[in-house]
Amino acid sequence: MPSTWFRPAPGRPHYYMVSDVQAWLAARRGDQLDTATTWRLSLARDLGQEVTDPTEVRKLAALYARAAGPRLPGSVTFTPAGFRGYLASLLSSR
């Protein structure tokens, strides 16, 4: 994710969406990762809701992220514009 989405943090951190890291790992094994399915399964586990329509999965992921707020583990936090960009990325087609 763009470093401009985040407030300055110690060191020179790189920011990645978990689904991007999972896709990279799958590609290294010669597999493909269906991001929408990954989100669907994660949301079903975390929220107890089963959603199958990819558009609805993206909407629910964005709502979940919005409810969780713009804070990340450790000293990393989104800027307001960065959090809006992150939410928009969840709603965009992948």
Residue frames as a rotation matrix with the C-alpha (Angstrom) as fourth column:
MET 1
0.588 0.809 0.000 0.00
0.809 -0.588 0.000 0.00
0.000 0.000 -1.000 0.00
PRO 2
0.255 -0.511 0.821 1.25
0.332 -0.751 -0.570 3.53
0.908 0.418 -0.022 -0.58
SER 3
-0.438 -0.499 -0.748 3.35
0.868 -0.021 -0.495 4.87
0.232 -0.866 0.443 2.28
THR 4
-0.868 0.150 0.473 1.50
-0.136 -0.989 0.063 8.20
0.477 -0.010 0.879 1.91
TRP 5
0.132 0.970 -0.206 -1.56
-0.013 0.210 0.978 6.48
0.991 -0.126 0.041 3.40
PHE 6
0.489 -0.017 -0.872 0.18
0.774 0.470 0.424 6.23
0.403 -0.883 0.243 6.78
ARG 7
0.934 -0.257 0.248 1.49
-0.346 -0.823 0.450 8.57
0.088 -0.506 -0.858 9.43
PRO 8
0.094 -0.979 -0.182 5.27
-0.655 0.077 -0.751 8.48
0.750 0.190 -0.634 9.86
ALA 9
0.993 0.118 0.011 6.48
-0.092 0.710 0.699 5.43
0.075 -0.695 0.715 11.76
PRO 10
0.369 -0.916 0.160 9.92
-0.590 -0.097 0.802 4.59
-0.718 -0.390 -0.576 13.15
GLY 11
-0.380 -0.618 0.688 12.34
0.202 0.671 0.714 3.18
-0.903 0.410 -0.130 10.60
ARG 12
-0.599 0.173 -0.782 11.37
-0.773 -0.380 0.508 2.71
-0.210 0.909 0.361 6.97
PRO 13
-0.404 0.479 0.779 8.41
-0.022 0.847 -0.532 0.30
-0.914 -0.232 -0.332 7.10
HIS 14
-0.896 0.289 -0.339 6.72
-0.334 0.066 0.940 -1.15
0.294 0.955 0.038 4.05
TYR 15
-0.405 0.849 0.339 2.95
-0.569 0.056 -0.821 -1.62
-0.716 -0.525 0.460 4.16
TYR 16
-0.896 0.134 -0.424 1.13
-0.282 0.565 0.775 -4.52
0.344 0.814 -0.468 2.50
MET 17
0.169 0.962 0.214 -2.44
-0.977 0.135 0.162 -5.74
0.127 -0.236 0.963 2.49
VAL 18
-0.228 -0.226 0.947 -2.60
-0.540 0.839 0.071 -9.23
-0.811 -0.495 -0.313 3.96
SER 19
0.701 0.558 0.444 -4.42
0.051 0.582 -0.812 -10.45
-0.711 0.591 0.380 0.83
ASP 20
0.759 -0.505 -0.410 -1.52
-0.603 -0.308 -0.736 -9.14
0.246 0.806 -0.539 -1.32
VAL 21
-0.267 -0.866 0.424 1.00
-0.949 0.314 0.043 -11.05
-0.170 -0.391 -0.905 0.80
GLN 22
0.036 0.359 0.933 -1.14
-0.221 0.913 -0.343 -14.19
-0.975 -0.193 0.112 0.58
ALA 23
0.947 0.307 -0.095 -1.38
-0.135 0.112 -0.984 -13.80
-0.292 0.945 0.148 -3.21
TRP 24
0.328 -0.912 -0.245 2.41
-0.902 -0.226 -0.367 -13.38
0.280 0.342 -0.897 -3.43
LEU 25
-0.375 -0.451 0.810 2.97
-0.726 0.686 0.045 -16.51
-0.576 -0.572 -0.584 -1.32
ALA 26
0.464 0.629 0.624 0.50
-0.036 0.717 -0.696 -18.49
-0.885 0.301 0.356 -3.43
ALA 27
0.898 -0.156 -0.412 2.22
-0.436 -0.191 -0.879 -17.35
0.058 0.969 -0.240 -6.64
ARG 28
-0.082 -0.990 0.114 5.58
-0.996 0.079 -0.027 -18.51
0.018 -0.116 -0.993 -5.28
ARG 29
-0.383 0.034 0.923 4.04
-0.303 0.939 -0.160 -21.97
-0.873 -0.341 -0.350 -4.84
GLY 30
-0.998 0.031 -0.058 2.59
-0.049 0.238 0.970 -21.83
0.044 0.971 -0.236 -8.35
ASP 31
-0.357 0.926 -0.121 -0.96
0.916 0.322 -0.238 -21.36
-0.182 -0.196 -0.964 -7.03
GLN 32
-0.568 0.290 0.770 -3.48
0.121 -0.896 0.427 -18.59
0.814 0.336 0.474 -7.47
LEU 33
-0.785 0.343 -0.516 -5.29
0.535 -0.045 -0.844 -16.85
-0.312 -0.938 -0.148 -4.64
ASP 34
-0.168 0.820 0.548 -8.87
0.606 -0.352 0.713 -15.75
0.777 0.452 -0.438 -5.08
THR 35
-0.925 -0.311 0.220 -8.88
0.059 -0.689 -0.723 -12.57
0.376 -0.655 0.655 -2.98
ALA 36
-0.235 0.917 0.323 -12.67
-0.782 -0.375 0.498 -12.35
0.578 -0.135 0.805 -2.79
THR 37
0.482 0.378 -0.791 -12.87
0.057 0.887 0.459 -15.93
0.875 -0.266 0.406 -1.48
THR 38
-0.463 -0.731 -0.501 -10.13
0.634 0.122 -0.764 -15.19
0.620 -0.671 0.406 1.06
TRP 39
-0.842 0.223 0.491 -12.02
-0.413 -0.852 -0.322 -12.13
0.346 -0.474 0.810 2.29
ARG 40
0.128 0.978 -0.166 -15.30
-0.622 0.209 0.755 -14.09
0.773 0.007 0.635 2.32
LEU 41
0.289 -0.071 -0.955 -13.84
0.449 0.891 0.070 -16.87
0.846 -0.449 0.289 4.47
SER 42
-0.761 -0.629 -0.157 -12.12
0.466 -0.363 -0.807 -14.40
0.451 -0.688 0.569 6.80
LEU 43
-0.633 0.601 0.488 -15.29
-0.649 -0.755 0.088 -12.35
0.421 -0.262 0.868 7.27
ALA 44
0.353 0.771 -0.530 -17.33
-0.298 0.630 0.717 -15.51
0.887 -0.095 0.452 7.86
ARG 45
-0.070 -0.482 -0.873 -14.85
0.721 0.580 -0.378 -16.56
0.689 -0.656 0.307 10.55
ASP 46
-0.897 -0.440 -0.049 -14.55
0.359 -0.658 -0.662 -13.12
0.259 -0.611 0.748 12.19
LEU 47
-0.753 0.638 0.159 -18.15
-0.654 -0.752 -0.081 -11.93
0.068 -0.165 0.984 11.90
GLY 48
-0.683 0.503 0.530 -20.08
0.135 0.800 -0.585 -15.16
-0.718 -0.328 -0.614 11.69
GLN 49
0.360 0.795 -0.488 -21.64
-0.424 -0.327 -0.845 -14.02
-0.831 0.511 0.220 8.40
GLU 50
-0.377 -0.407 0.832 -21.54
0.542 0.632 0.554 -16.06
-0.752 0.659 -0.018 5.20
VAL 51
0.477 0.423 -0.771 -21.63
-0.384 -0.689 -0.615 -13.84
-0.791 0.589 -0.166 2.11
THR 52
0.111 -0.420 0.901 -21.01
0.621 0.737 0.267 -15.27
-0.776 0.529 0.343 -1.35
ASP 53
0.823 0.216 0.526 -21.57
0.558 -0.485 -0.673 -12.36
0.110 0.847 -0.520 -3.76
PRO 54
-0.135 -0.991 0.000 -18.12
0.974 -0.132 -0.185 -10.75
0.183 -0.025 0.983 -4.44
THR 55
-0.258 0.096 0.961 -19.60
0.142 -0.980 0.136 -7.24
0.956 0.172 0.239 -4.50
GLU 56
0.764 0.596 0.247 -21.23
-0.193 -0.154 0.969 -7.80
0.616 -0.788 -0.003 -1.12
VAL 57
0.558 -0.658 -0.506 -18.00
0.825 0.504 0.254 -9.29
0.088 -0.559 0.824 0.24
ARG 58
-0.442 -0.755 0.484 -16.11
0.696 -0.629 -0.346 -6.11
0.566 0.184 0.804 -0.71
LYS 59
0.075 0.553 0.830 -18.82
-0.222 -0.802 0.554 -3.92
0.972 -0.226 0.062 0.85
LEU 60
0.930 0.285 -0.231 -18.79
0.122 0.354 0.927 -5.96
0.346 -0.891 0.295 4.06
ALA 61
0.166 -0.950 -0.264 -14.97
0.966 0.211 -0.151 -5.86
0.199 -0.230 0.953 4.18
ALA 62
-0.475 -0.307 0.825 -15.08
0.290 -0.939 -0.183 -2.06
0.831 0.153 0.535 3.88
LEU 63
0.483 0.724 0.493 -17.75
-0.324 -0.375 0.868 -1.79
0.814 -0.579 0.053 6.59
TYR 64
0.810 -0.250 -0.530 -15.71
0.553 0.625 0.551 -4.07
0.194 -0.739 0.645 8.85
ALA 65
-0.251 -0.959 0.127 -12.57
0.884 -0.281 -0.373 -1.98
0.393 0.019 0.919 8.26
ARG 66
-0.227 0.243 0.943 -14.50
-0.084 -0.970 0.230 1.24
0.970 -0.027 0.241 8.92
ALA 67
0.806 0.589 0.064 -15.90
-0.145 0.092 0.985 -0.19
0.574 -0.803 0.160 12.17
ALA 68
0.538 -0.687 -0.489 -12.44
0.835 0.515 0.195 -1.35
0.118 -0.513 0.850 13.26
GLY 69
0.892 -0.145 -0.428 -11.11
-0.008 -0.952 0.306 2.16
-0.452 -0.270 -0.850 12.65
PRO 70
0.843 -0.530 -0.092 -7.93
-0.243 -0.222 -0.944 3.46
0.480 0.819 -0.316 11.11
ARG 71
0.299 -0.776 0.555 -5.52
-0.914 -0.066 0.400 2.14
-0.274 -0.627 -0.729 13.76
LEU 72
0.567 -0.255 -0.783 -3.16
-0.285 0.831 -0.477 -0.69
0.773 0.494 0.399 12.96
PRO 73
0.851 -0.280 -0.445 -1.05
0.523 0.533 0.665 -2.84
0.050 -0.798 0.600 15.31
GLY 74
-0.113 -0.977 -0.181 2.03
0.990 -0.126 0.059 -1.18
-0.081 -0.172 0.982 16.75
SER 75
-0.319 -0.124 -0.940 2.85
0.337 -0.941 0.010 2.43
-0.886 -0.314 0.342 16.00
VAL 76
-0.951 -0.022 0.309 1.37
0.307 -0.176 0.935 2.47
0.034 0.984 0.174 12.49
THR 77
-0.135 0.946 -0.295 -1.73
0.388 -0.223 -0.894 4.60
-0.912 -0.235 -0.337 11.85
PHE 78
-0.078 0.239 0.968 -3.51
0.992 -0.075 0.098 5.67
0.096 0.968 -0.231 8.69
THR 79
-0.970 0.024 -0.242 -3.78
-0.021 -1.000 -0.014 9.29
-0.243 -0.009 0.970 7.67
PRO 80
-0.105 0.993 -0.049 -7.42
-0.205 -0.070 -0.976 10.32
-0.973 -0.092 0.211 7.09
ALA 81
0.277 0.169 -0.946 -6.86
-0.939 -0.163 -0.304 10.36
-0.206 0.972 0.113 3.32
GLY 82
-0.707 -0.622 -0.337 -5.00
-0.669 0.743 0.033 7.06
0.230 0.249 -0.941 3.52
PHE 83
-0.736 0.497 0.460 -7.85
0.004 0.681 -0.732 5.36
-0.677 -0.537 -0.503 5.36
ARG 84
0.320 0.845 -0.428 -10.31
-0.504 -0.230 -0.832 6.62
-0.802 0.482 0.352 2.72
GLY 85
-0.032 -0.429 -0.903 -7.97
-0.987 0.154 -0.037 5.23
0.155 0.890 -0.428 0.04
TYR 86
-0.930 -0.310 0.200 -7.79
-0.353 0.903 -0.244 1.90
-0.105 -0.298 -0.949 1.86
LEU 87
-0.258 0.919 0.299 -11.58
-0.045 0.297 -0.954 1.66
-0.965 -0.260 -0.035 2.08
ALA 88
0.417 0.379 -0.826 -11.86
-0.795 -0.289 -0.534 2.57
-0.441 0.879 0.180 -1.61
SER 89
-0.502 -0.672 -0.545 -9.37
-0.841 0.525 0.126 -0.19
0.201 0.522 -0.829 -2.45
LEU 90
-0.816 0.264 0.514 -11.56
-0.063 0.843 -0.533 -2.73
-0.575 -0.468 -0.672 -0.64
LEU 91
0.179 0.982 -0.065 -14.54
-0.083 -0.051 -0.995 -1.64
-0.980 0.184 0.073 -2.70
SER 92
0.033 -0.215 -0.976 -12.70
-0.957 -0.290 0.032 -1.64
-0.289 0.933 -0.215 -6.02
SER 93
0.947 0.273 -0.170 -12.74
-0.318 0.869 -0.378 -4.67
0.045 0.412 0.910 -8.28
ARG 94
0.010 -0.954 0.299 -9.81
-0.771 0.183 0.610 -7.01
-0.636 -0.237 -0.734 -7.84
